[in-house]
């Protein structure tokens, strides 16, 4: 059985709405709501999409963080030179 609270927690942690997450894995907002409430069970395919989406979101966040760090480093280097 899938714990809908985990799906909701991870979605919220990433700042995604149910609609946004649904668009990312190609299901409706209603499906995401059902997964979170436990009234609907995602297919294996959709579970894999959820996992992949979470991983991609984490990687994108890391890339953005690294880009910001690099940008800040370059700004500091310019200021100090």
KESEMI-119669 format. One record per atom (N, C-alpha, C): residue number from 1; residue in three letters; atom name; y, x, z. Coordinates in nm, 2 decimals. Layout:
REM residues N
k->NUM	r->ALA	a->CA	v->Y	u->X	w->Z;
...
REM end
This chain:
REM residues 81
k->1	r->UNK	a->N	v->-0.12	u->0.08	w->0.00;
k->1	r->UNK	a->CA	v->0.00	u->0.00	w->0.00;
k->1	r->UNK	a->C	v->0.12	u->0.09	w->0.00;
k->2	r->UNK	a->N	v->0.22	u->0.05	w->-0.08;
k->2	r->UNK	a->CA	v->0.35	u->0.12	w->-0.09;
k->2	r->UNK	a->C	v->0.44	u->0.07	w->0.02;
k->3	r->UNK	a->N	v->0.51	u->0.17	w->0.09;
k->3	r->UNK	a->CA	v->0.61	u->0.14	w->0.19;
k->3	r->UNK	a->C	v->0.74	u->0.12	w->0.12;
k->4	r->UNK	a->N	v->0.79	u->0.00	w->0.11;
k->4	r->UNK	a->CA	v->0.92	u->-0.03	w->0.05;
k->4	r->UNK	a->C	v->1.03	u->0.03	w->0.12;
k->5	r->UNK	a->N	v->1.02	u->0.06	w->0.25;
k->5	r->UNK	a->CA	v->1.13	u->0.12	w->0.32;
k->5	r->UNK	a->C	v->1.15	u->0.26	w->0.27;
k->6	r->UNK	a->N	v->1.05	u->0.33	w->0.23;
k->6	r->UNK	a->CA	v->1.06	u->0.47	w->0.18;
k->6	r->UNK	a->C	v->1.14	u->0.46	w->0.04;
k->7	r->UNK	a->N	v->1.10	u->0.37	w->-0.04;
k->7	r->UNK	a->CA	v->1.17	u->0.36	w->-0.17;
k->7	r->UNK	a->C	v->1.32	u->0.33	w->-0.15;
k->8	r->UNK	a->N	v->1.35	u->0.24	w->-0.06;
k->8	r->UNK	a->CA	v->1.49	u->0.20	w->-0.03;
k->8	r->UNK	a->C	v->1.56	u->0.32	w->0.03;
k->9	r->UNK	a->N	v->1.50	u->0.39	w->0.13;
k->9	r->UNK	a->CA	v->1.56	u->0.50	w->0.19;
k->9	r->UNK	a->C	v->1.60	u->0.61	w->0.09;
k->10	r->UNK	a->N	v->1.50	u->0.64	w->0.00;
k->10	r->UNK	a->CA	v->1.52	u->0.75	w->-0.09;
k->10	r->UNK	a->C	v->1.63	u->0.71	w->-0.20;
k->11	r->UNK	a->N	v->1.63	u->0.58	w->-0.24;
k->11	r->UNK	a->CA	v->1.73	u->0.53	w->-0.33;
k->11	r->UNK	a->C	v->1.86	u->0.54	w->-0.27;
k->12	r->UNK	a->N	v->1.88	u->0.50	w->-0.15;
k->12	r->UNK	a->CA	v->2.01	u->0.50	w->-0.08;
k->12	r->UNK	a->C	v->2.05	u->0.64	w->-0.05;
k->13	r->UNK	a->N	v->1.96	u->0.73	w->-0.02;
k->13	r->UNK	a->CA	v->1.99	u->0.87	w->0.01;
k->13	r->UNK	a->C	v->2.06	u->0.93	w->-0.12;
k->14	r->UNK	a->N	v->2.01	u->0.89	w->-0.23;
k->14	r->UNK	a->CA	v->2.06	u->0.94	w->-0.36;
k->14	r->UNK	a->C	v->2.19	u->0.87	w->-0.41;
k->15	r->UNK	a->N	v->2.23	u->0.76	w->-0.34;
k->15	r->UNK	a->CA	v->2.35	u->0.69	w->-0.38;
k->15	r->UNK	a->C	v->2.33	u->0.60	w->-0.50;
k->16	r->UNK	a->N	v->2.20	u->0.55	w->-0.52;
k->16	r->UNK	a->CA	v->2.17	u->0.47	w->-0.63;
k->16	r->UNK	a->C	v->2.16	u->0.32	w->-0.59;
k->17	r->UNK	a->N	v->2.21	u->0.24	w->-0.68;
k->17	r->UNK	a->CA	v->2.19	u->0.09	w->-0.66;
k->17	r->UNK	a->C	v->2.05	u->0.06	w->-0.71;
k->18	r->UNK	a->N	v->2.01	u->-0.06	w->-0.67;
k->18	r->UNK	a->CA	v->1.88	u->-0.11	w->-0.72;
k->18	r->UNK	a->C	v->1.88	u->-0.11	w->-0.88;
k->19	r->UNK	a->N	v->1.99	u->-0.16	w->-0.93;
k->19	r->UNK	a->CA	v->2.01	u->-0.17	w->-1.07;
k->19	r->UNK	a->C	v->2.00	u->-0.03	w->-1.14;
k->20	r->UNK	a->N	v->2.07	u->0.07	w->-1.08;
k->20	r->UNK	a->CA	v->2.07	u->0.20	w->-1.14;
k->20	r->UNK	a->C	v->1.93	u->0.26	w->-1.14;
k->21	r->UNK	a->N	v->1.86	u->0.24	w->-1.03;
k->21	r->UNK	a->CA	v->1.72	u->0.29	w->-1.02;
k->21	r->UNK	a->C	v->1.63	u->0.22	w->-1.12;
k->22	r->UNK	a->N	v->1.65	u->0.09	w->-1.13;
k->22	r->UNK	a->CA	v->1.57	u->0.01	w->-1.22;
k->22	r->UNK	a->C	v->1.59	u->0.06	w->-1.37;
k->23	r->UNK	a->N	v->1.72	u->0.09	w->-1.40;
k->23	r->UNK	a->CA	v->1.75	u->0.14	w->-1.54;
k->23	r->UNK	a->C	v->1.68	u->0.27	w->-1.56;
k->24	r->UNK	a->N	v->1.68	u->0.36	w->-1.46;
k->24	r->UNK	a->CA	v->1.62	u->0.49	w->-1.47;
k->24	r->UNK	a->C	v->1.47	u->0.49	w->-1.50;
k->25	r->UNK	a->N	v->1.40	u->0.38	w->-1.44;
k->25	r->UNK	a->CA	v->1.25	u->0.38	w->-1.46;
k->25	r->UNK	a->C	v->1.22	u->0.26	w->-1.55;
k->26	r->UNK	a->N	v->1.32	u->0.19	w->-1.61;
k->26	r->UNK	a->CA	v->1.30	u->0.09	w->-1.71;
k->26	r->UNK	a->C	v->1.23	u->-0.04	w->-1.65;
k->27	r->UNK	a->N	v->1.28	u->-0.08	w->-1.53;
k->27	r->UNK	a->CA	v->1.24	u->-0.21	w->-1.47;
k->27	r->UNK	a->C	v->1.36	u->-0.28	w->-1.43;
k->28	r->UNK	a->N	v->1.35	u->-0.40	w->-1.39;
k->28	r->UNK	a->CA	v->1.47	u->-0.48	w->-1.35;
k->28	r->UNK	a->C	v->1.50	u->-0.45	w->-1.21;
k->29	r->UNK	a->N	v->1.63	u->-0.49	w->-1.17;
k->29	r->UNK	a->CA	v->1.68	u->-0.48	w->-1.04;
k->29	r->UNK	a->C	v->1.59	u->-0.57	w->-0.94;
k->30	r->UNK	a->N	v->1.54	u->-0.68	w->-1.00;
k->30	r->UNK	a->CA	v->1.45	u->-0.77	w->-0.92;
k->30	r->UNK	a->C	v->1.32	u->-0.70	w->-0.89;
k->31	r->UNK	a->N	v->1.27	u->-0.62	w->-0.98;
k->31	r->UNK	a->CA	v->1.15	u->-0.54	w->-0.95;
k->31	r->UNK	a->C	v->1.17	u->-0.44	w->-0.84;
k->32	r->UNK	a->N	v->1.28	u->-0.37	w->-0.84;
k->32	r->UNK	a->CA	v->1.31	u->-0.27	w->-0.74;
k->32	r->UNK	a->C	v->1.33	u->-0.34	w->-0.60;
k->33	r->UNK	a->N	v->1.39	u->-0.45	w->-0.60;
k->33	r->UNK	a->CA	v->1.41	u->-0.53	w->-0.48;
k->33	r->UNK	a->C	v->1.27	u->-0.57	w->-0.43;
k->34	r->UNK	a->N	v->1.18	u->-0.62	w->-0.51;
k->34	r->UNK	a->CA	v->1.05	u->-0.66	w->-0.47;
k->34	r->UNK	a->C	v->0.97	u->-0.54	w->-0.42;
k->35	r->UNK	a->N	v->0.98	u->-0.42	w->-0.48;
k->35	r->UNK	a->CA	v->0.92	u->-0.30	w->-0.43;
k->35	r->UNK	a->C	v->0.96	u->-0.27	w->-0.28;
k->36	r->UNK	a->N	v->1.10	u->-0.28	w->-0.27;
k->36	r->UNK	a->CA	v->1.15	u->-0.25	w->-0.14;
k->36	r->UNK	a->C	v->1.12	u->-0.35	w->-0.03;
k->37	r->UNK	a->N	v->1.11	u->-0.48	w->-0.07;
k->37	r->UNK	a->CA	v->1.07	u->-0.58	w->0.03;
k->37	r->UNK	a->C	v->0.92	u->-0.59	w->0.05;
k->38	r->UNK	a->N	v->0.85	u->-0.53	w->-0.04;
k->38	r->UNK	a->CA	v->0.70	u->-0.54	w->-0.02;
k->38	r->UNK	a->C	v->0.64	u->-0.67	w->-0.08;
k->39	r->UNK	a->N	v->0.72	u->-0.74	w->-0.16;
k->39	r->UNK	a->CA	v->0.67	u->-0.86	w->-0.23;
k->39	r->UNK	a->C	v->0.61	u->-0.83	w->-0.36;
k->40	r->UNK	a->N	v->0.64	u->-0.71	w->-0.41;
k->40	r->UNK	a->CA	v->0.59	u->-0.67	w->-0.54;
k->40	r->UNK	a->C	v->0.54	u->-0.53	w->-0.53;
k->41	r->UNK	a->N	v->0.43	u->-0.50	w->-0.60;
k->41	r->UNK	a->CA	v->0.37	u->-0.36	w->-0.60;
k->41	r->UNK	a->C	v->0.40	u->-0.30	w->-0.73;
k->42	r->UNK	a->N	v->0.46	u->-0.18	w->-0.73;
k->42	r->UNK	a->CA	v->0.48	u->-0.11	w->-0.86;
k->42	r->UNK	a->C	v->0.34	u->-0.06	w->-0.92;
k->43	r->UNK	a->N	v->0.34	u->-0.06	w->-1.05;
k->43	r->UNK	a->CA	v->0.22	u->-0.01	w->-1.12;
k->43	r->UNK	a->C	v->0.21	u->0.14	w->-1.10;
k->44	r->UNK	a->N	v->0.10	u->0.20	w->-1.12;
k->44	r->UNK	a->CA	v->0.08	u->0.34	w->-1.11;
k->44	r->UNK	a->C	v->0.19	u->0.41	w->-1.20;
k->45	r->UNK	a->N	v->0.21	u->0.36	w->-1.32;
k->45	r->UNK	a->CA	v->0.30	u->0.42	w->-1.41;
k->45	r->UNK	a->C	v->0.44	u->0.42	w->-1.35;
k->46	r->UNK	a->N	v->0.48	u->0.31	w->-1.29;
k->46	r->UNK	a->CA	v->0.61	u->0.30	w->-1.23;
k->46	r->UNK	a->C	v->0.63	u->0.39	w->-1.11;
k->47	r->UNK	a->N	v->0.52	u->0.40	w->-1.03;
k->47	r->UNK	a->CA	v->0.52	u->0.49	w->-0.92;
k->47	r->UNK	a->C	v->0.55	u->0.64	w->-0.96;
k->48	r->UNK	a->N	v->0.48	u->0.67	w->-1.07;
k->48	r->UNK	a->CA	v->0.50	u->0.81	w->-1.13;
k->48	r->UNK	a->C	v->0.64	u->0.82	w->-1.18;
k->49	r->UNK	a->N	v->0.70	u->0.72	w->-1.24;
k->49	r->UNK	a->CA	v->0.84	u->0.72	w->-1.28;
k->49	r->UNK	a->C	v->0.93	u->0.74	w->-1.16;
k->50	r->UNK	a->N	v->0.90	u->0.67	w->-1.06;
k->50	r->UNK	a->CA	v->0.99	u->0.68	w->-0.94;
k->50	r->UNK	a->C	v->0.99	u->0.82	w->-0.88;
k->51	r->UNK	a->N	v->0.87	u->0.88	w->-0.88;
k->51	r->UNK	a->CA	v->0.86	u->1.02	w->-0.83;
k->51	r->UNK	a->C	v->0.93	u->1.11	w->-0.92;
k->52	r->UNK	a->N	v->0.91	u->1.10	w->-1.05;
k->52	r->UNK	a->CA	v->0.98	u->1.19	w->-1.15;
k->52	r->UNK	a->C	v->1.13	u->1.17	w->-1.14;
k->53	r->UNK	a->N	v->1.17	u->1.05	w->-1.13;
k->53	r->UNK	a->CA	v->1.32	u->1.02	w->-1.12;
k->53	r->UNK	a->C	v->1.38	u->1.08	w->-1.00;
k->54	r->UNK	a->N	v->1.31	u->1.08	w->-0.88;
k->54	r->UNK	a->CA	v->1.35	u->1.14	w->-0.76;
k->54	r->UNK	a->C	v->1.37	u->1.29	w->-0.78;
k->55	r->UNK	a->N	v->1.26	u->1.35	w->-0.84;
k->55	r->UNK	a->CA	v->1.27	u->1.49	w->-0.86;
k->55	r->UNK	a->C	v->1.38	u->1.53	w->-0.95;
k->56	r->UNK	a->N	v->1.40	u->1.46	w->-1.06;
k->56	r->UNK	a->CA	v->1.51	u->1.49	w->-1.15;
k->56	r->UNK	a->C	v->1.65	u->1.47	w->-1.08;
k->57	r->UNK	a->N	v->1.66	u->1.37	w->-1.00;
k->57	r->UNK	a->CA	v->1.79	u->1.35	w->-0.93;
k->57	r->UNK	a->C	v->1.81	u->1.47	w->-0.84;
k->58	r->UNK	a->N	v->1.71	u->1.51	w->-0.77;
k->58	r->UNK	a->CA	v->1.72	u->1.63	w->-0.68;
k->58	r->UNK	a->C	v->1.76	u->1.75	w->-0.76;
k->59	r->UNK	a->N	v->1.70	u->1.77	w->-0.87;
k->59	r->UNK	a->CA	v->1.73	u->1.89	w->-0.95;
k->59	r->UNK	a->C	v->1.87	u->1.88	w->-1.01;
k->60	r->UNK	a->N	v->1.91	u->1.76	w->-1.05;
k->60	r->UNK	a->CA	v->2.05	u->1.75	w->-1.10;
k->60	r->UNK	a->C	v->2.15	u->1.77	w->-0.99;
k->61	r->UNK	a->N	v->2.12	u->1.73	w->-0.87;
k->61	r->UNK	a->CA	v->2.21	u->1.75	w->-0.75;
k->61	r->UNK	a->C	v->2.22	u->1.90	w->-0.72;
k->62	r->UNK	a->N	v->2.11	u->1.97	w->-0.73;
k->62	r->UNK	a->CA	v->2.11	u->2.11	w->-0.71;
k->62	r->UNK	a->C	v->2.19	u->2.19	w->-0.81;
k->63	r->UNK	a->N	v->2.17	u->2.15	w->-0.94;
k->63	r->UNK	a->CA	v->2.25	u->2.21	w->-1.05;
k->63	r->UNK	a->C	v->2.40	u->2.19	w->-1.03;
k->64	r->UNK	a->N	v->2.44	u->2.07	w->-0.99;
k->64	r->UNK	a->CA	v->2.58	u->2.04	w->-0.97;
k->64	r->UNK	a->C	v->2.63	u->2.12	w->-0.85;
k->65	r->UNK	a->N	v->2.55	u->2.13	w->-0.75;
k->65	r->UNK	a->CA	v->2.59	u->2.21	w->-0.63;
k->65	r->UNK	a->C	v->2.61	u->2.36	w->-0.67;
k->66	r->UNK	a->N	v->2.52	u->2.41	w->-0.75;
k->66	r->UNK	a->CA	v->2.53	u->2.55	w->-0.79;
k->66	r->UNK	a->C	v->2.65	u->2.57	w->-0.88;
k->67	r->UNK	a->N	v->2.67	u->2.48	w->-0.97;
k->67	r->UNK	a->CA	v->2.79	u->2.48	w->-1.06;
k->67	r->UNK	a->C	v->2.92	u->2.49	w->-0.98;
k->68	r->UNK	a->N	v->2.93	u->2.40	w->-0.88;
k->68	r->UNK	a->CA	v->3.04	u->2.40	w->-0.79;
k->68	r->UNK	a->C	v->3.06	u->2.52	w->-0.71;
k->69	r->UNK	a->N	v->2.95	u->2.58	w->-0.66;
k->69	r->UNK	a->CA	v->2.95	u->2.70	w->-0.59;
k->69	r->UNK	a->C	v->3.00	u->2.82	w->-0.68;
k->70	r->UNK	a->N	v->2.95	u->2.82	w->-0.80;
k->70	r->UNK	a->CA	v->2.99	u->2.92	w->-0.89;
k->70	r->UNK	a->C	v->3.14	u->2.91	w->-0.93;
k->71	r->UNK	a->N	v->3.18	u->2.79	w->-0.95;
k->71	r->UNK	a->CA	v->3.32	u->2.77	w->-0.98;
k->71	r->UNK	a->C	v->3.41	u->2.81	w->-0.86;
k->72	r->UNK	a->N	v->3.37	u->2.77	w->-0.74;
k->72	r->UNK	a->CA	v->3.45	u->2.81	w->-0.62;
k->72	r->UNK	a->C	v->3.45	u->2.97	w->-0.60;
k->73	r->UNK	a->N	v->3.34	u->3.03	w->-0.63;
k->73	r->UNK	a->CA	v->3.33	u->3.17	w->-0.62;
k->73	r->UNK	a->C	v->3.42	u->3.24	w->-0.72;
k->74	r->UNK	a->N	v->3.43	u->3.19	w->-0.84;
k->74	r->UNK	a->CA	v->3.51	u->3.25	w->-0.94;
k->74	r->UNK	a->C	v->3.66	u->3.23	w->-0.91;
k->75	r->UNK	a->N	v->3.69	u->3.11	w->-0.85;
k->75	r->UNK	a->CA	v->3.83	u->3.09	w->-0.81;
k->75	r->UNK	a->C	v->3.87	u->3.18	w->-0.70;
k->76	r->UNK	a->N	v->3.78	u->3.20	w->-0.60;
k->76	r->UNK	a->CA	v->3.81	u->3.30	w->-0.49;
k->76	r->UNK	a->C	v->3.83	u->3.44	w->-0.54;
k->77	r->UNK	a->N	v->3.74	u->3.47	w->-0.64;
k->77	r->UNK	a->CA	v->3.75	u->3.61	w->-0.70;
k->77	r->UNK	a->C	v->3.88	u->3.63	w->-0.77;
k->78	r->UNK	a->N	v->3.93	u->3.53	w->-0.84;
k->78	r->UNK	a->CA	v->4.06	u->3.54	w->-0.91;
k->78	r->UNK	a->C	v->4.17	u->3.55	w->-0.81;
k->79	r->UNK	a->N	v->4.16	u->3.47	w->-0.70;
k->79	r->UNK	a->CA	v->4.27	u->3.47	w->-0.60;
k->79	r->UNK	a->C	v->4.28	u->3.61	w->-0.53;
k->80	r->UNK	a->N	v->4.16	u->3.67	w->-0.50;
k->80	r->UNK	a->CA	v->4.16	u->3.79	w->-0.43;
k->80	r->UNK	a->C	v->4.19	u->3.91	w->-0.52;
k->81	r->UNK	a->N	v->4.19	u->3.90	w->-0.65;
k->81	r->UNK	a->CA	v->4.21	u->4.01	w->-0.74;
k->81	r->UNK	a->C	v->4.36	u->4.02	w->-0.77;
REM end
